[in-house]
């Protein structure tokens, strides 16, 4: 577990309980804050100490093949996990920071709804989502806390898979290689074709592309970017006035059954 002095509780939320009282430590991380397109994803994971998983690390330092292999092990061995996201529309409405917090909040809510209720939630970074449990932020937590590492892997793999679906509908943009980030290839495609409905209009390069040419839509029926989505209502009032009607639609994967 990370050193307590590495934690930075945020937003006036409860401090962590004593270490000896923690039975279910929930790690939370997001993926996709920086890209120009696609939802921002988050995952919440409670690992099973009786079923350890070797190789857990910050998803950014792992190869795609290693992330995929660990994804399957996490889903199989964890006490509970849940993946959620905030849509492009929500990102453009409440900004990427609040959308990231919303996705993480949804991930924790989904985990608890599956029956795995955490004693403590630890989040990668220096800000925390508002959740109904003790929560603290751990800077570089994806490298320090195994549960956060696991969450980072689930969120990253889920988002990458979603962008592969987007690539099938819009092959001109190269989503299979840059997964939405502003690479030279992606910037060139924006300049040539304009933005798609899946681009984040609140991001400057996308605004500039839309100013030059109209919205680009796929010529054939687009494959769904997210499959097997359950839509439920969420309380977005926790985001200090940033919530809108768009932020009341909750996109999540169906909660897994606790193992």
C-alpha positions as CSV (number, residue, x, y, z in Angstrom):
1,X,0.0,0.0,0.0
2,X,1.2,3.5,-0.8
3,X,2.7,5.6,2.0
4,X,0.1,7.7,3.7
5,X,2.0,10.9,3.2
6,X,1.8,10.4,-0.6
7,X,-2.0,10.8,-0.3
8,X,-3.8,14.1,-1.0
9,X,-7.4,13.9,0.0
10,X,-9.4,16.3,-2.1
11,X,-12.8,18.1,-2.2
12,X,-13.4,17.8,1.6
13,X,-14.0,14.1,1.5
14,X,-13.4,11.7,4.4
15,X,-9.9,10.7,5.3
16,X,-9.0,7.0,5.0
17,X,-9.8,4.6,7.8
18,X,-7.0,3.0,9.8
19,X,-5.0,0.6,7.6
20,X,-6.0,-2.4,9.8
21,X,-9.7,-1.7,9.1
22,X,-9.4,-1.9,5.3
23,X,-10.8,-5.1,4.0
24,X,-11.6,-4.0,0.4
25,X,-9.3,-1.4,-1.1
26,X,-10.7,-0.1,-4.4
27,X,-8.3,1.2,-6.9
28,X,-9.6,3.7,-9.5
29,X,-8.0,5.2,-12.6
30,X,-9.0,6.8,-15.9
31,X,-7.9,6.5,-19.5
32,X,-8.3,9.0,-22.3
33,X,-8.2,12.5,-20.8
34,X,-5.8,13.8,-23.5
35,X,-7.2,12.4,-26.8
36,X,-9.1,14.6,-29.3
37,X,-11.8,11.9,-29.8
38,X,-13.8,9.2,-28.0
39,X,-15.1,8.9,-24.4
40,X,-13.0,9.1,-21.3
41,X,-13.0,5.7,-19.5
42,X,-12.5,4.8,-15.8
43,X,-12.3,1.5,-13.9
44,X,-12.7,0.5,-10.3
45,X,-11.1,-2.7,-9.0
46,X,-10.9,-4.6,-5.7
47,X,-8.2,-7.2,-5.9
48,X,-8.4,-10.6,-4.2
49,X,-5.4,-11.1,-1.9
50,X,-5.9,-14.8,-2.2
51,X,-5.6,-14.7,-6.0
52,X,-2.5,-12.4,-6.7
53,X,-1.8,-11.2,-10.2
54,X,1.8,-10.9,-11.3
55,X,2.9,-8.1,-13.6
56,X,0.5,-5.4,-12.5
57,X,1.9,-1.9,-13.4
58,X,1.0,1.4,-14.8
59,X,-0.8,0.6,-18.1
60,X,1.3,3.2,-19.9
61,X,4.5,1.2,-19.5
62,X,3.0,-2.1,-20.6
63,X,2.8,-3.4,-24.2
64,X,-0.7,-3.8,-25.7
65,X,-0.3,-7.6,-25.6
66,X,0.6,-7.5,-21.9
67,X,-2.3,-5.2,-21.1
68,X,-4.7,-7.6,-22.9
69,X,-3.4,-10.6,-21.0
70,X,-3.6,-8.8,-17.6
71,X,-7.1,-7.5,-18.4
72,X,-8.3,-11.1,-18.6
73,X,-6.6,-12.1,-15.4
74,X,-8.0,-9.1,-13.5
75,X,-11.5,-9.8,-14.7
76,X,-11.1,-13.4,-13.7
77,X,-9.4,-13.0,-10.3
78,X,-10.5,-9.7,-8.8
79,X,-13.1,-9.7,-6.1
80,X,-14.9,-7.1,-8.2
81,X,-14.4,-4.6,-11.0
82,X,-16.4,-2.2,-13.0
83,X,-15.7,-0.1,-16.1
84,X,-17.5,3.1,-16.9
85,X,-17.2,6.1,-19.2
86,X,-18.3,9.7,-19.8
87,X,-19.4,10.5,-23.4
88,X,-17.9,13.0,-25.8
89,X,-21.1,15.1,-25.3
90,X,-20.5,15.1,-21.6
91,X,-16.8,16.1,-22.1
92,X,-17.8,19.0,-24.2
93,X,-20.5,20.1,-21.8
94,X,-18.8,19.8,-18.4
95,X,-15.2,19.8,-19.5
96,X,-12.7,16.9,-19.5
97,X,-11.7,17.2,-15.8
98,X,-15.3,16.9,-14.6
99,X,-16.1,14.2,-17.1
100,X,-13.1,12.2,-15.8
101,X,-14.4,12.6,-12.3
102,X,-17.8,11.6,-13.5
103,X,-16.5,8.4,-15.2
104,X,-14.6,7.5,-12.0
105,X,-17.6,8.1,-9.8
106,X,-19.7,5.8,-12.1
107,X,-17.0,3.1,-11.9
108,X,-17.1,3.1,-8.1
109,X,-20.9,3.2,-8.1
110,X,-21.0,0.3,-10.5
111,X,-18.6,-1.7,-8.4
112,X,-20.7,-1.1,-5.2
113,X,-23.9,-2.0,-7.1
114,X,-22.4,-5.4,-7.9
115,X,-22.1,-6.1,-4.2
116,X,-18.4,-5.3,-3.7
117,X,-18.5,-2.3,-1.4
118,X,-15.1,-0.7,-0.7
119,X,-13.8,0.4,2.7
120,X,-11.4,2.8,1.0
121,X,-11.1,4.2,-2.6
122,X,-7.7,5.2,-3.8
123,X,-7.5,7.2,-7.0
124,X,-4.6,7.9,-9.3
125,X,-3.6,11.6,-9.4
126,X,-4.2,14.5,-7.2
127,X,-8.0,14.8,-7.3
128,X,-10.9,12.6,-6.2
129,X,-14.3,11.9,-7.5
130,X,-17.2,12.4,-5.1
131,X,-18.2,8.9,-3.9
132,X,-20.0,7.6,-0.8
133,X,-16.8,6.0,0.7
134,X,-13.6,7.2,2.2
135,X,-11.4,8.4,-0.7
136,X,-7.9,9.7,-1.2
137,X,-5.7,10.6,-4.2
138,X,-2.4,9.0,-4.7
139,X,0.1,10.8,-7.0
140,X,1.6,8.2,-9.3
141,X,-0.8,5.7,-7.8
142,X,-0.9,3.6,-10.9
143,X,2.7,2.7,-10.2
144,X,2.4,2.5,-6.4
145,X,-0.9,0.7,-5.7
146,X,-1.6,-2.6,-7.3
147,X,-5.4,-2.0,-7.3
148,X,-4.9,1.3,-9.1
149,X,-2.6,-0.4,-11.6
150,X,-5.3,-3.0,-12.3
151,X,-7.8,-0.2,-12.8
152,X,-5.5,1.6,-15.2
153,X,-5.2,-1.5,-17.3
154,X,-8.9,-2.2,-17.4
155,X,-9.7,1.4,-18.4
156,X,-7.0,1.6,-21.0
157,X,-7.9,-1.7,-22.7
158,X,-11.6,-0.9,-22.7
159,X,-11.0,2.5,-24.3
160,X,-8.6,1.1,-26.9
161,X,-11.1,-1.5,-27.9
162,X,-13.8,1.2,-28.3
163,X,-11.4,3.2,-30.5
164,X,-10.9,0.1,-32.7
165,X,-14.6,0.1,-33.2
166,X,-14.4,3.7,-34.2
167,X,-11.6,2.9,-36.6
168,X,-13.9,0.4,-38.4
169,X,-16.4,3.3,-39.1
170,X,-13.8,6.0,-39.9
171,X,-10.7,4.2,-41.2
172,X,-9.4,7.5,-42.8
173,X,-8.4,8.8,-39.3
174,X,-6.1,6.0,-38.1
175,X,-7.8,5.5,-34.8
176,X,-6.3,2.0,-34.7
177,X,-2.8,3.5,-34.3
178,X,-3.2,6.8,-32.4
179,X,-6.5,5.9,-30.5
180,X,-7.6,9.5,-30.6
181,X,-4.4,11.3,-29.5
182,X,-3.3,14.4,-31.5
183,X,-0.5,12.7,-33.5
184,X,0.7,14.2,-36.8
185,X,-1.3,11.5,-38.6
186,X,-4.5,12.4,-36.7
187,X,-3.9,16.2,-37.2
188,X,-3.5,15.6,-40.9
189,X,-6.7,13.6,-41.1
190,X,-8.6,16.4,-39.3
191,X,-7.2,18.9,-41.8
192,X,-8.2,16.7,-44.8
193,X,-11.6,15.3,-43.7
194,X,-12.7,17.5,-40.8
195,X,-14.0,16.3,-37.4
196,X,-16.4,13.4,-36.9
197,X,-19.3,13.3,-34.4
198,X,-16.9,11.4,-32.1
199,X,-14.4,14.2,-31.8
200,X,-14.4,16.5,-28.8
201,X,-15.5,19.9,-30.0
202,X,-14.3,21.6,-26.9
203,X,-10.7,20.8,-27.8
204,X,-8.9,23.5,-29.8
205,X,-7.7,21.3,-32.8
206,X,-11.3,20.0,-33.3
207,X,-12.8,23.5,-33.1
208,X,-10.3,24.6,-35.7
209,X,-11.1,21.7,-38.0
210,X,-14.8,22.4,-37.7
211,X,-14.2,26.0,-38.6
212,X,-12.6,24.9,-41.9
213,X,-15.0,22.2,-43.1
214,X,-18.3,20.6,-42.0
215,X,-18.7,17.6,-39.7
216,X,-17.6,14.4,-41.4
217,X,-19.9,11.4,-41.0
218,X,-19.2,7.8,-42.0
219,X,-20.5,6.8,-45.4
220,X,-21.8,3.5,-44.1
221,X,-23.6,2.6,-40.9
222,X,-21.1,3.0,-38.1
223,X,-20.4,0.1,-35.9
224,X,-21.3,1.0,-32.3
225,X,-18.3,2.5,-30.5
226,X,-19.4,0.9,-27.2
227,X,-21.2,-2.4,-27.1
228,X,-23.3,-4.0,-24.3
229,X,-24.0,-0.6,-22.6
230,X,-26.5,-0.4,-19.8
231,X,-27.9,3.1,-19.3
232,X,-29.0,4.1,-15.8
233,X,-29.6,7.4,-14.1
234,X,-26.8,9.1,-12.0
235,X,-26.8,12.0,-9.6
236,X,-24.7,14.6,-11.3
237,X,-25.4,17.3,-8.8
238,X,-22.2,16.4,-7.0
239,X,-20.2,18.2,-9.5
240,X,-20.8,21.7,-8.1
241,X,-23.1,23.0,-10.7
242,X,-21.2,21.5,-13.6
243,X,-23.9,18.9,-14.3
244,X,-26.2,19.1,-17.2
245,X,-28.8,17.0,-18.8
246,X,-26.1,15.2,-20.7
247,X,-24.4,14.2,-17.5
248,X,-27.5,12.4,-16.2
249,X,-27.1,9.5,-18.6
250,X,-24.8,7.0,-17.1
251,X,-22.9,4.7,-19.5
252,X,-21.4,1.6,-18.0
253,X,-20.5,-2.0,-18.7
254,X,-23.0,-4.3,-16.9
255,X,-21.6,-4.9,-13.4
256,X,-19.6,-8.1,-13.1
257,X,-20.5,-10.7,-10.5
258,X,-18.2,-10.8,-7.6
259,X,-16.0,-13.9,-7.6
